[in-house]
Amino acid sequence: MYDIQLKELADRTVLVTGGAGLIGSRIAACLRKAGARPILLCTMDAYPRNTYRDLFGIDPTDPDVIVGNIQNPDVIRKAVAESDYVIHAAALADVAACTRKPMAAIRTNITGTQVLLDAVAACERTRRLVFVSSASVYGNGNPEDPPRPCEEYRTVRQLLEAVYGRVPPRFYEHTQLRPMSVYANTKAWGETQTALTLGAVGTSYTVVRYFSVYGEPQVIKENSHSWVVAWFATRAALGLPLHLNGGGHQIRDLAHVEDIAAATVRALIAPRAHNETINIGTGIPTSIRTVAELVAEQYPGTRFVETPMPPGDPLGGYASTHRLEAVLGWRPTITVKDGVARYADWLGKTPEAIPTWLRTRSKATTA
């Protein structure tokens, strides 16, 4: 079924906004494998240029790579006019950066999104747009899970409470949204605006809510608390302690970037994904402390330090994957344990992925 559906992308052109980034570049690789032609639009200013070239495999001189801003209507209209499908992954996606600079988040995540939606709505060629959202729109979920008399449910609840110290919520696509950060709020707006703008003209769309994305070739950013696997592995590789914000009791559903990319491409052409919202996660809750322990297995002697919770960092939960499996006919394939081991192996073979500023800080700390 998977291969049959992907054949629909052969010889099609797909615009991927944010296409030079970690996720966008993996999506582009999936599209090429399916025989599609990806056009990648990106400002390419979130990382040093060598990161895009050497780690993400993006050549800025490629005619199908557009170094441009999503807020530019002329650039967007031209790119959309050439494309059969659109994946909108461009965003200021760092929670801490959005908190520090909310106007920057609004310009990229709201104004830029509207510019793109207007162009797609006016283009008869577009078959479907996939809007990339985030599990952060759920916040901490509902204060209490609805009571369920089922004995099996009570047993599962007790097990979760014993392992995690609380019952982490499972997020369903129909769950009420409770964004707790500027970033999450912009994503919630983007979901609604996609439905309003494209629904009004009958253009097909799908909203995909990514849970916690990780995996090679992800690299860390300074002053960010996102990308926990990359942060922990990079610090551990340098002999630095791992910071457990709030003790590391937050729950995340960690989805490998290869699985994220595969699901996103599938959402482009799955018939049942028309005007749907779909969680992209594994359905497995993992605490931040557990991630730290998995990283420590790869770097024996790693120390943990408990630190305060940063603002806008939700306690989190995990994905309901029923709709993912039913609509896309697909399930994630990479476990967190294997994904962490893969990342540590990649980092060992790719030392240039460790930024100079962190190496310098590490030397100063150990001097």
Phi, psi and omega in degrees: 000319182299310182295321180298315180295318182296335179298338178294341180271351181301129179068011175268154177255131183235120174277126177243105175283144188070022190289349179267353182282187182304302184289316181302319181292327177288322176298317180301319179297320178296319180296316179298321179298328179277359179090010179271164175252107177276135169254122186255119178250126183198147175285336180054043178236007180279337180226166170300149184303326181293336176295315178298316185286308190275328184258318182269348177075030182257126177257110183294346178272354177297130180298341178267008173251116180256112175274100185199173185256135181293345178278356181270105185300322182296315179297316183293314181301318180295316181293319180295321181298336181271356194244143176272330180224159178225133170244119183260092180251356180293133179188156162278098194262001180273118183301315182294319180295321178295324179292319180290323186229074183299328180293326176295320177296319180294317181298315183279308190279337180251300180299314180299319178298318180294321177301315180294314181300320179298318180294318180293318180299330182270357185252117181285344183287330188295123180274322178197147171247134172254118178266123180274113176249198189213148175295347178297342179295340180281339184062230177265008180075195179285145181304324180225138173292146176298140182296139177230124185286348185301131181296323179298319179297317180298322179295315179297318180299317180295321180295314179299320181296321180292321184281316189254353181082354176200171177265104180292137181288144170267127184266120175262154182299334180271359179300140177299134181281137181222064183300139183245005183216164177302314180303310181299322180295321179293326179289319177299319177298316182299322177299310181297317183291327175298314180296319181292313186288311184278329176298327182293334182248000177080018177276130182294142177215159172221135174258125176246127179259105179286137168270203191286110184275136176211174174119155179299140008259049180293138178230151186278160175240145180294144178063029178240147173245016175272175177060061190297320181297314180296317179298309183298314182294320181294316178295317181296323179298332180265003180079015179271151178290156178266128181273117178261095180297126181066020180088357178079024182271356178298148179254136176227153172251101187273120181244127182294144185299331177292322176292320178302313181296316181298318180292321181295316179296320179296324180295338178297324192237355179294122183303322184283354180277358180304118177057032180256160171244130188226129170289135172245095180206186182260341185082012182240120178283135178226127178281155177298325178297321177297320176301315179300320180292322177294321177294318181297332176297329179276339182227079182305141180092000180295135180259152176248143176228128179276132184229164182293156176288131176284156180296142177079007181266106185286157174294330169083183182192202182222165190276142159280126184252011181300313182292323176305311183288321183288319186277318183264346182061043191206152175224151175299154186242345188252120179284160179297317180301312179292322181295319178295317179297319177298317182295316180298320178295316179297318181296322178296327179273350184230065185298338179292350177286345177276117186293149182300321183297328179281324175300317180297317179296322180296316180296321180292326181289322184269354182290000000 
